[in-house]
Amino acid sequence: MIIHLPTGKKFNNRKEAKIYFGTAYYYKMEREKKDLMFTHNVQSATNEYEDTTEIPTKQDK
């Protein structure tokens, strides 16, 4: 799911968001990493994945 942060509009996939915003503007927002929040591990068009991994913490022995 993709959420447009300023308006709160939700999209199920990139195709819906691109149709709504227009391809060029959508890619611009995605490249600049602003105004869009990706959930459920959606792959961005710039070939970057949302980082959902947790950094392992040091454990005392």
Secondary structure by P-SEA (a helix, b strand, c coil): cccccccccccccaaaaaaaccaaaaaaaaaaccccccccccccccccccccccccccccc
